[in-house]
Amino acid sequence: MQGRSFFNILYAVTLFVHLLAIVFHLDITGYASKFLLSFVLVVQFVLGTEGIPPVFRISMLAALFLTGFGDIFLLFSDQSPFFFTFGLATFALSLLAYIGFFLKIRYSNYPLPRCQWAFMFSAQAAIITFIYLVIPYLGQMTIPVIIFAIVASVMLQAVKHAFRLKDQPSGWYALGGAGLYILSCALIAIHHFCYRIPMGSFLIMLTYGLAQWGLVNGGLLYLRMRRGYAVQ
């Protein structure tokens, strides 16, 4: 438990430093702190899942490493649109890894969580509506953004249906993280394609940083509970 608190504090400090770097335009500090965000989560997850079946660890670590590479591409997106495209593709792959992780949780979490049809339809309707509104601004990126949105929506559904939330409240961390991830992606789409949001980079990184923390810690707490040495 002390180790978990240490990593949470370390992640919070790193995210705070990164947000300050955005506000004060400290590029080198921003680059270093953004890289450390994924690194802290990787170390926390590895140390917190000792003895957990490799299928859980591999999929989550793949997601974190891919988001780390995606972050690197996005750092240079202002220099060339190709970096933004590569970043989008890498993040889509990371979402597929997240999907694999949470589907593995769902189909090993007996009795299986029930399908939440109201959530499924309402979430899909919201995402489709958003895509419809931003399509006029996407230009050549229309198809890649739509594909990414589809993958992101599947990730949200995979997280929602991985847990029995009444019995497994750790799932709320992951679900909150998934929701914030969708919000962060929406902010990126508006900021990059439609119009510049005041403090847009700050808001994007705040929601993204919290989203990553929620997804990782939700999964980590569930796996620790599953082993019987964490109390939810």
C-alpha positions as CSV (number, residue, x, y, z in Angstrom):
1,M,0.0,0.0,0.0
2,Q,2.9,2.4,0.8
3,G,4.4,1.6,-2.6
4,R,1.1,2.4,-4.3
5,S,0.9,5.8,-2.4
6,F,4.5,6.6,-3.4
7,F,3.8,6.1,-7.1
8,N,0.6,8.0,-7.0
9,I,2.3,11.0,-5.4
10,L,5.2,10.7,-7.9
11,Y,2.8,10.6,-10.8
12,A,0.8,13.6,-9.4
13,V,4.0,15.6,-9.0
14,T,5.2,14.7,-12.5
15,L,1.9,15.7,-14.0
16,F,1.9,18.9,-12.1
17,V,5.4,19.7,-13.3
18,H,4.3,19.0,-16.9
19,L,1.3,21.3,-16.6
20,L,3.5,24.0,-15.2
21,A,5.9,23.5,-18.2
22,I,3.0,24.0,-20.5
23,V,1.9,27.2,-18.8
24,F,5.4,28.7,-18.7
25,H,6.5,27.3,-22.1
26,L,9.4,25.2,-20.7
27,D,9.9,22.9,-23.6
28,I,12.7,20.7,-22.2
29,T,11.0,20.3,-18.9
30,G,7.8,19.5,-20.8
31,Y,9.4,16.8,-22.9
32,A,11.1,15.2,-19.9
33,S,8.0,15.2,-17.7
34,K,5.7,13.9,-20.5
35,F,8.1,10.9,-21.0
36,L,8.2,10.3,-17.2
37,L,4.4,10.1,-17.0
38,S,4.2,6.8,-18.9
39,F,7.4,5.6,-17.3
40,V,6.0,6.0,-13.7
41,L,2.9,4.1,-14.6
42,V,4.9,1.3,-16.2
43,V,7.0,0.9,-13.1
44,Q,4.0,1.1,-10.8
45,F,2.1,-1.6,-12.8
46,V,5.1,-3.9,-13.1
47,L,5.9,-3.8,-9.4
48,G,2.2,-4.0,-8.4
49,T,1.3,-7.1,-10.5
50,E,4.1,-9.5,-9.6
51,G,2.7,-13.0,-10.0
52,I,-0.2,-11.9,-12.2
53,P,-0.7,-14.0,-15.4
54,P,1.5,-12.5,-18.3
55,V,-1.5,-11.9,-20.5
56,F,-2.7,-9.1,-18.2
57,R,0.7,-7.6,-17.9
58,I,1.7,-7.7,-21.6
59,S,-1.5,-6.0,-22.8
60,M,-1.3,-3.2,-20.3
61,L,2.4,-2.6,-20.8
62,A,1.9,-2.6,-24.5
63,A,-0.7,0.1,-24.1
64,L,1.6,2.2,-22.0
65,F,4.6,1.9,-24.2
66,L,2.5,2.7,-27.3
67,T,1.1,5.8,-25.6
68,G,4.7,6.8,-24.7
69,F,5.6,6.6,-28.4
70,G,2.4,8.5,-29.4
71,D,3.4,11.3,-27.0
72,I,6.8,11.6,-28.6
73,F,5.2,11.9,-32.1
74,L,2.7,14.5,-30.9
75,L,5.5,16.6,-29.4
76,F,6.6,17.3,-33.0
77,S,3.2,17.5,-34.6
78,D,3.6,21.3,-35.2
79,Q,6.6,20.6,-37.4
80,S,4.9,18.2,-39.8
81,P,1.4,16.8,-40.1
82,F,3.0,13.3,-40.5
83,F,3.9,13.4,-36.9
84,F,0.3,14.0,-35.9
85,T,-0.8,11.1,-38.2
86,F,1.8,8.7,-36.7
87,G,0.8,9.8,-33.2
88,L,-2.9,9.1,-34.0
89,A,-2.0,5.6,-35.4
90,T,0.2,4.8,-32.4
91,F,-2.6,5.9,-29.9
92,A,-5.1,3.8,-31.8
93,L,-2.8,0.8,-31.3
94,S,-2.5,1.6,-27.6
95,L,-6.3,1.7,-27.4
96,L,-6.4,-1.8,-29.0
97,A,-4.0,-3.0,-26.2
98,Y,-6.3,-1.4,-23.6
99,I,-9.3,-3.2,-25.2
100,G,-7.4,-6.5,-25.0
101,F,-6.6,-5.9,-21.3
102,F,-10.1,-5.0,-20.2
103,L,-11.8,-7.7,-22.3
104,K,-9.5,-10.2,-20.6
105,I,-10.7,-8.9,-17.3
106,R,-14.3,-9.1,-18.4
107,Y,-14.1,-12.7,-19.6
108,S,-12.3,-13.9,-16.5
109,N,-14.5,-12.0,-14.1
110,Y,-17.3,-14.5,-13.1
111,P,-20.2,-14.0,-13.0
112,L,-19.7,-12.0,-16.2
113,P,-20.8,-8.4,-15.9
114,R,-24.1,-7.7,-17.6
115,C,-24.3,-5.7,-20.8
116,Q,-25.4,-2.1,-20.1
117,W,-27.5,-1.4,-23.2
118,A,-28.5,2.2,-22.1
119,F,-24.9,3.1,-21.6
120,M,-23.9,1.5,-24.9
121,F,-26.5,3.4,-27.0
122,S,-26.1,6.8,-25.2
123,A,-22.3,6.7,-25.4
124,Q,-22.3,5.7,-29.1
125,A,-24.9,8.4,-29.9
126,A,-22.7,11.1,-28.2
127,I,-19.6,10.0,-30.1
128,I,-21.4,9.8,-33.4
129,T,-22.9,13.3,-32.8
130,F,-19.5,14.7,-32.0
131,I,-17.9,13.2,-35.2
132,Y,-20.8,14.6,-37.3
133,L,-20.1,18.1,-35.9
134,V,-16.4,18.1,-36.5
135,I,-16.3,16.3,-39.9
136,P,-16.5,19.6,-41.9
137,Y,-13.1,20.6,-40.3
138,L,-11.2,17.4,-40.7
139,G,-10.3,17.5,-44.4
140,Q,-7.9,14.7,-45.3
141,M,-7.9,13.4,-41.8
142,T,-11.6,12.5,-41.8
143,I,-11.1,8.7,-42.3
144,P,-8.2,8.4,-39.8
145,V,-10.1,10.4,-37.1
146,I,-13.3,8.4,-37.7
147,I,-11.4,5.1,-37.3
148,F,-9.7,6.4,-34.2
149,A,-13.1,7.4,-32.7
150,I,-14.5,4.0,-33.4
151,V,-11.6,2.3,-31.6
152,A,-11.9,4.8,-28.7
153,S,-15.6,4.1,-28.4
154,V,-14.9,0.3,-28.2
155,M,-12.3,0.9,-25.5
156,L,-14.9,2.8,-23.5
157,Q,-17.4,-0.1,-23.8
158,A,-14.7,-2.6,-23.0
159,V,-13.9,-0.8,-19.7
160,K,-17.6,-0.3,-18.8
161,H,-18.3,-4.0,-19.3
162,A,-15.2,-5.4,-17.6
163,F,-16.4,-4.9,-14.0
164,R,-19.4,-5.4,-11.8
165,L,-19.2,-1.9,-10.4
166,K,-21.4,-2.5,-7.3
167,D,-19.1,-5.3,-6.1
168,Q,-15.8,-4.0,-7.7
169,P,-15.5,-0.3,-7.1
170,S,-12.0,-0.2,-8.5
171,G,-13.7,-0.4,-11.8
172,W,-14.8,3.2,-11.3
173,Y,-11.2,4.4,-11.6
174,A,-10.9,2.7,-15.0
175,L,-14.3,3.9,-16.2
176,G,-13.5,7.5,-15.1
177,G,-10.1,7.2,-16.9
178,A,-11.8,5.9,-20.1
179,G,-14.3,8.8,-19.9
180,L,-11.5,11.3,-19.5
181,Y,-9.6,9.7,-22.3
182,I,-12.6,10.3,-24.6
183,L,-12.9,13.9,-23.4
184,S,-9.1,14.5,-24.0
185,C,-9.5,13.1,-27.5
186,A,-12.4,15.4,-28.2
187,L,-10.4,18.4,-26.9
188,I,-7.6,17.5,-29.2
189,A,-9.9,17.3,-32.2
190,I,-11.4,20.7,-31.5
191,H,-8.1,22.3,-30.7
192,H,-6.3,20.8,-33.7
193,F,-8.9,21.0,-36.4
194,C,-11.7,23.5,-35.4
195,Y,-10.3,26.4,-33.3
196,R,-7.7,27.0,-30.7
197,I,-9.1,26.4,-27.2
198,P,-7.8,28.9,-24.6
199,M,-5.4,26.8,-22.4
200,G,-6.1,24.0,-24.8
201,S,-2.8,22.2,-24.3
202,F,-3.2,22.4,-20.6
203,L,-6.7,21.0,-20.6
204,I,-5.7,18.2,-23.0
205,M,-2.8,17.1,-20.8
206,L,-4.7,17.4,-17.6
207,T,-7.5,15.1,-18.8
208,Y,-5.1,12.8,-20.6
209,G,-2.9,12.5,-17.5
210,L,-5.8,11.7,-15.2
211,A,-7.2,9.3,-17.8
212,Q,-4.0,7.3,-18.0
213,W,-3.8,7.2,-14.2
214,G,-7.4,6.0,-13.9
215,L,-7.1,3.3,-16.5
216,V,-3.9,1.9,-15.0
217,N,-4.9,2.1,-11.4
218,G,-8.4,0.7,-12.0
219,G,-6.9,-2.3,-13.7
220,L,-4.1,-2.6,-11.1
221,L,-6.5,-2.4,-8.1
222,Y,-8.7,-5.1,-9.7
223,L,-5.8,-7.4,-10.2
224,R,-4.5,-6.9,-6.7
225,M,-8.0,-7.6,-5.3
226,R,-8.2,-10.7,-7.5
227,R,-5.0,-12.0,-5.8
228,G,-6.6,-11.3,-2.4
229,Y,-4.0,-8.8,-1.0
230,A,-5.9,-5.6,-1.6
231,V,-9.1,-4.4,0.0
232,Q,-11.5,-2.5,-2.2
